[in-house]
């Protein structure tokens, strides 16, 4: 529920919590981006735009928290099942590892 409240605040322009986001969230995101950039500089991962990599990971994972109602409608069921989360984890992990050059294929079905 907290994730949805936060998402609605951001979607509506972050009018109430923009200062909190600037002070709390942005420094954490920049620290994570710096880790990706360090790994790129050290040759541990392929050169990618670290900011957009983090945005992509964030978007893919956040979707399951904020839009599960839409997913259940599309899947024609009452709730997401553990297998759905397992499939998502495998797919997202494979996509990210492939994007940074640590895996040849995005995922196995």
N, C-alpha and C positions, 0 to 999 in steps of 0.2 A: 504494500500500500504506500509506503514512504516513497518508493521509486516512482510511482504514478503521480503522487503529489508534486514531487520534484520535477518530473517531466512536464506536467501541466504548467508549472511556474515558468519553466524555460520556454516552452512552446508559446506561452502568452507574452513573451518578451522579458522575462525575469525582472519585472517591475518591483517586486517586493524583496527579492533576495539577491539582486545583482551585486551588491557590495559584499555579501557573504560568499558568493561564488568567486568573486575576484580575490578575496582574501584567503579562502580555504581551498577551493577546488583547483583554481588555475595553478597555484604553486605545486600542488601534487601532480597535476598533469604534466607540467614542465619538467618535473623531476623524472617522471616516467619516460618522457620524450628524450631527455638527456641520456638515460640508460640505453635506449635504442640507438641513439646517435653514437654513443661510446662503442657499442657492439659493432656498429657499421665501421667506425674508424679503426677498430681492432681487427676487422676482417672476419668477425664471428658470424655476421649475417650479411646478406646482399644489400647493396645500397638502395634504400627506398626512402620515401618521404616519411620520416618517423612520426610527424604530426598526423598525417593522414592515415598511417598505419594504426595509430592509437584510436583515431576517430572511427575507423572501420571496425576494430575489435569492439570498441564501446558500443557502436550501433548494432552490431550483430548480436551481442550478448544482451544488451538492454531491451531489445525487441521482445525477448522471451519474458521479461518482467513486465513490460508496459503494454504489450499488444497480444497477450495470451488469449483474450476474448476473441480477437479477430482470427487467430490461428485455430482455435477450437471450432469456430464457425466454418472455416475453410476445410478443416479435417472432418467435419460433421461428427463431433463428439462433445461431451460435456466438459472435459478437462484434458489438458496435456498429460500424457502418460510418461512414466520414467523412460520408456524406450524413445520417446520424442526428444527428451533432453540428452539421452545417450547419442542419438543420431546427430543432434545439433552440435554436441561437443566434438564428435568425430569430424564432422564437416568443417566447423569453424577452425578447429585446431589444424586440420589438413590444409585449409586455405591459407591460414597465416604462415604455417611452416613453409608452404610452397612459395608464398610471396617473398619470404626472406631468404629463400634458397636453401632451406634445410631439409627439404623433402621434394622428390621429383614430381609426384602426383598430388593434387589437392586432397584426395581422400579415396578410400576404397568403399564401395557400397556395402 
